[in-house]
Amino acid sequence: GAALQATTIPCGVVTAPGQRQHPAIVAQAAATLSEMFPNRFWMALGSGEALNEKITGEKWPAKNIRNQRLLECFNIIKRLLNGETVTHYGHVKIEDAKLYTLPKHKPLLLGAALTNETAEWMGGWAEGLLTGHKPIHELKELIGVFKKGGGDRKPIYLQVQLGYGEDEEKLAADVFHQWRTNIFPGKVKGDLWKVEHFDALGEFVTIGDIKKKILVSSNIQQHIDSLKEYAELGFEKIILHNVGRNQEEFINVFGEKVLPKL
């Protein structure tokens, strides 16, 4: 909300309804933001990670159960945004819930997926897809299975993690500090729930390992060339995430030197 009122750009969130956040609360928040800032807010719904969600004290479900819960939450949120009164008893419980202020323009409800299996499944029900960057041939496969699963003609958003900074040594140190455990797949980190778990995982990572997963460079042209490759795949939106700490520098430099070249 703060970002939407302070800027004119569209904004989106990735959220995992069902355990820490009840889908009725998520729907109400989405409706409010969409009414206040028409056509500027979207959501990507995912199954969540234990680090964020397990604080409720409830048992952390297996991935297949989390996916079932996610689909229930998606349907609840969509029905509420359509103005229905919703009662549902499943992995999530909701009784006689109704939104009384409905936005004139409903927010886009994407599915958040990193694997081909999840992307194909989401193709059948999500209104679009948000995924993370990976090698071009792997992204082509993921796009293909999403469309095969029912996502043809639905928008696909890509989030690209990268590291940029003029000081290479400081850049490497910041990227390592901020992002070292995020190079592991969801099936590894999704069930970890303590900071100590992630610290232990990070002991096995080097900056070289990170550079195999994301582009970490002070060279502007390298970033331009990399992003052009992603853009050629036809994504509706590409979201850039600088994983270092120099966000103001990143925004200024990429706004001036990178985005105009894409």
C-alpha positions as CSV (number, residue, x, y, z in Angstrom):
1,G,0.0,0.0,0.0
2,A,2.8,2.4,0.9
3,A,4.5,1.8,-2.4
4,L,1.3,2.1,-4.4
5,Q,0.5,5.5,-2.9
6,A,4.0,6.8,-3.3
7,T,4.5,5.8,-6.9
8,T,2.6,5.3,-10.1
9,I,4.1,1.9,-11.0
10,P,2.1,-1.4,-10.7
11,C,3.0,-3.5,-7.7
12,G,2.6,-7.2,-6.9
13,V,3.2,-9.6,-4.0
14,V,4.0,-13.2,-3.6
15,T,2.0,-14.7,-0.7
16,A,1.2,-18.2,0.7
17,P,-2.4,-18.2,2.0
18,G,-3.7,-21.0,4.2
19,Q,-1.6,-21.1,7.4
20,R,-0.1,-17.8,8.5
21,Q,-2.5,-15.8,6.4
22,H,-6.1,-16.8,6.2
23,P,-7.4,-16.5,2.6
24,A,-10.3,-14.2,3.7
25,I,-7.8,-11.7,5.1
26,V,-5.7,-11.9,1.9
27,A,-8.8,-11.4,-0.2
28,Q,-9.9,-8.4,1.8
29,A,-6.4,-6.8,1.6
30,A,-6.3,-7.4,-2.2
31,A,-9.8,-5.9,-2.6
32,T,-8.9,-2.8,-0.7
33,L,-5.7,-2.2,-2.6
34,S,-7.4,-2.8,-5.9
35,E,-10.2,-0.4,-5.1
36,M,-7.7,2.3,-4.0
37,F,-5.3,1.8,-6.8
38,P,-7.2,0.4,-9.8
39,N,-5.3,-1.9,-12.3
40,R,-2.0,-1.6,-10.4
41,F,-2.1,-4.5,-8.0
42,W,-1.6,-8.2,-8.6
43,M,-0.9,-11.3,-6.4
44,A,1.0,-14.5,-7.0
45,L,-0.1,-17.3,-4.7
46,G,2.3,-20.1,-3.7
47,S,2.4,-23.1,-1.3
48,G,4.8,-21.4,1.1
49,E,8.0,-22.2,3.0
50,A,8.3,-23.4,6.6
51,L,10.6,-20.5,7.5
52,N,7.7,-18.1,7.1
53,E,4.6,-20.2,7.8
54,K,5.5,-22.6,10.6
55,I,5.3,-19.9,13.3
56,T,1.6,-20.7,13.8
57,G,2.6,-23.9,15.7
58,E,0.6,-26.0,13.3
59,K,2.1,-29.1,11.7
60,W,3.9,-28.2,8.5
61,P,2.2,-30.2,5.7
62,A,3.8,-32.2,2.9
63,K,4.1,-30.5,-0.4
64,N,1.1,-32.3,-2.0
65,I,-1.1,-31.2,1.0
66,R,0.2,-27.7,0.7
67,N,-0.8,-27.7,-3.0
68,Q,-4.3,-28.9,-2.1
69,R,-4.6,-26.1,0.4
70,L,-3.3,-23.6,-2.0
71,L,-5.9,-24.5,-4.6
72,E,-8.6,-24.2,-1.9
73,C,-7.3,-20.8,-1.0
74,F,-7.2,-19.6,-4.6
75,N,-10.9,-20.6,-5.1
76,I,-11.9,-18.9,-1.8
77,I,-10.1,-15.7,-2.7
78,K,-11.5,-15.7,-6.2
79,R,-15.1,-16.3,-5.0
80,L,-14.8,-13.6,-2.4
81,L,-13.5,-11.1,-5.0
82,N,-16.5,-12.1,-7.2
83,G,-18.8,-11.0,-4.4
84,E,-19.9,-14.4,-3.2
85,T,-20.7,-15.4,0.4
86,V,-18.3,-18.3,1.0
87,T,-18.4,-21.2,3.4
88,H,-15.9,-24.0,3.0
89,Y,-14.5,-26.7,5.2
90,G,-11.3,-28.4,4.0
91,H,-7.7,-27.8,4.7
92,V,-8.9,-24.2,5.3
93,K,-12.1,-23.3,7.1
94,I,-14.2,-20.3,6.3
95,E,-17.9,-19.6,7.2
96,D,-20.3,-17.0,5.8
97,A,-17.5,-14.7,4.6
98,K,-18.3,-11.9,2.2
99,L,-16.5,-8.8,1.0
100,Y,-18.7,-5.7,1.1
101,T,-16.4,-3.4,-0.8
102,L,-15.5,-5.0,-4.1
103,P,-12.9,-3.4,-6.5
104,K,-14.2,-2.3,-9.9
105,H,-11.1,-4.0,-11.4
106,K,-10.2,-7.3,-9.7
107,P,-6.5,-8.1,-9.1
108,L,-4.8,-10.7,-11.3
109,L,-4.3,-13.9,-9.3
110,L,-1.2,-15.7,-10.6
111,G,0.3,-18.9,-9.4
112,A,3.9,-18.9,-8.2
113,A,5.8,-22.0,-9.4
114,L,9.5,-22.9,-9.8
115,T,9.2,-26.5,-11.1
116,N,7.7,-27.9,-14.3
117,E,5.3,-30.1,-12.3
118,T,3.8,-27.2,-10.4
119,A,3.7,-25.0,-13.4
120,E,1.7,-27.5,-15.4
121,W,-0.7,-28.1,-12.6
122,M,-1.2,-24.3,-12.1
123,G,-1.9,-23.9,-15.9
124,G,-5.4,-25.5,-15.2
125,W,-6.6,-23.0,-12.6
126,A,-4.3,-19.9,-12.1
127,E,-5.0,-16.7,-14.0
128,G,-1.3,-16.6,-14.9
129,L,2.1,-17.6,-13.7
130,L,5.1,-16.1,-11.9
131,T,8.3,-18.0,-12.0
132,G,12.0,-17.5,-11.3
133,H,14.8,-17.3,-13.8
134,K,16.8,-20.4,-14.8
135,P,18.7,-21.4,-17.9
136,I,16.9,-20.5,-21.1
137,H,16.2,-24.1,-22.2
138,E,14.7,-24.9,-18.8
139,L,12.5,-21.8,-19.0
140,K,11.2,-22.8,-22.4
141,E,10.3,-26.2,-21.0
142,L,8.4,-24.6,-18.1
143,I,6.5,-22.2,-20.3
144,G,5.6,-25.2,-22.5
145,V,4.2,-27.3,-19.7
146,F,2.3,-24.4,-18.2
147,K,0.6,-23.8,-21.6
148,K,0.0,-27.6,-22.0
149,G,-1.7,-27.7,-18.6
150,G,-4.2,-25.0,-19.6
151,G,-2.2,-21.8,-19.4
152,D,-2.1,-21.0,-23.0
153,R,-2.8,-17.3,-23.6
154,K,-2.4,-16.6,-19.8
155,P,0.2,-14.0,-18.8
156,I,3.6,-15.3,-17.5
157,Y,5.8,-13.1,-15.3
158,L,9.5,-13.8,-14.7
159,Q,11.5,-12.7,-11.7
160,V,15.2,-12.4,-12.4
161,Q,17.7,-12.4,-9.5
162,L,20.9,-10.6,-10.3
163,G,23.8,-8.9,-8.6
164,Y,25.0,-5.5,-9.8
165,G,27.5,-3.0,-8.3
166,E,30.5,-1.0,-9.4
167,D,32.8,-2.4,-6.7
168,E,33.2,-6.1,-7.6
169,E,34.7,-7.1,-4.3
170,K,31.9,-5.5,-2.2
171,L,29.3,-6.8,-4.7
172,A,30.5,-10.4,-4.2
173,A,30.5,-10.1,-0.4
174,D,27.0,-8.6,-0.4
175,V,25.6,-11.2,-2.7
176,F,27.1,-14.0,-0.7
177,H,25.8,-12.6,2.6
178,Q,22.2,-12.0,1.2
179,W,21.6,-14.8,-1.2
180,R,23.8,-17.8,-0.5
181,T,21.1,-20.2,0.7
182,N,18.7,-19.3,-2.0
183,I,20.5,-21.2,-4.7
184,F,19.0,-24.4,-3.3
185,P,15.8,-25.8,-4.8
186,G,12.5,-25.5,-3.0
187,K,12.5,-29.2,-2.0
188,V,15.6,-28.6,0.0
189,K,14.8,-25.3,1.7
190,G,11.0,-25.5,1.8
191,D,10.8,-27.6,4.9
192,L,13.5,-25.8,6.9
193,W,12.1,-23.5,9.6
194,K,15.0,-22.1,11.6
195,V,17.6,-19.5,10.8
196,E,20.2,-22.0,12.1
197,H,19.1,-24.4,9.4
198,F,19.8,-21.9,6.7
199,D,23.1,-20.9,8.3
200,A,24.2,-24.5,8.3
201,L,23.1,-24.9,4.6
202,G,25.1,-21.8,3.7
203,E,28.3,-23.4,5.0
204,F,28.4,-25.5,1.8
205,V,28.1,-22.5,-0.6
206,T,30.8,-20.4,-2.2
207,I,30.5,-17.2,-4.3
208,G,31.4,-19.4,-7.3
209,D,28.3,-21.5,-6.6
210,I,26.1,-18.4,-6.6
211,K,27.6,-17.1,-9.9
212,K,26.6,-20.4,-11.5
213,K,23.0,-19.6,-10.7
214,I,22.7,-15.8,-11.1
215,L,24.6,-13.1,-13.0
216,V,26.8,-11.2,-10.6
217,S,28.7,-8.5,-12.5
218,S,29.6,-4.8,-12.6
219,N,29.5,-5.0,-16.4
220,I,26.3,-3.3,-17.7
221,Q,26.5,-4.9,-21.1
222,Q,26.5,-8.3,-19.6
223,H,23.2,-7.6,-17.8
224,I,21.7,-6.1,-20.9
225,D,22.6,-9.1,-23.0
226,S,21.3,-11.5,-20.3
227,L,17.9,-9.7,-20.0
228,K,17.4,-9.5,-23.7
229,E,17.6,-13.4,-23.8
230,Y,14.8,-13.6,-21.3
231,A,12.8,-10.9,-23.0
232,E,12.8,-12.9,-26.3
233,L,10.9,-15.7,-24.6
234,G,7.8,-13.4,-24.5
235,F,7.1,-12.8,-20.8
236,E,4.4,-10.3,-20.0
237,K,6.5,-8.8,-17.3
238,I,10.2,-9.2,-16.2
239,I,10.8,-8.3,-12.6
240,L,14.4,-7.5,-11.7
241,H,15.6,-8.3,-8.2
242,N,19.1,-7.1,-7.2
243,V,20.1,-9.4,-4.4
244,G,22.8,-7.1,-3.1
245,R,22.4,-4.3,-0.6
246,N,22.9,-1.3,-3.0
247,Q,19.3,-0.8,-4.1
248,E,19.5,2.9,-4.8
249,E,22.6,2.5,-7.0
250,F,20.9,-0.4,-8.8
251,I,17.7,1.5,-9.5
252,N,19.5,4.6,-10.7
253,V,22.0,2.8,-13.0
254,F,19.5,0.3,-14.4
255,G,16.9,3.0,-15.0
256,E,19.5,5.1,-16.9
257,K,21.6,2.5,-18.7
258,V,19.8,-0.9,-18.9
259,L,16.1,-0.5,-19.3
260,P,16.4,1.9,-22.3
261,K,18.3,-0.8,-24.1
262,L,15.7,-3.5,-23.7
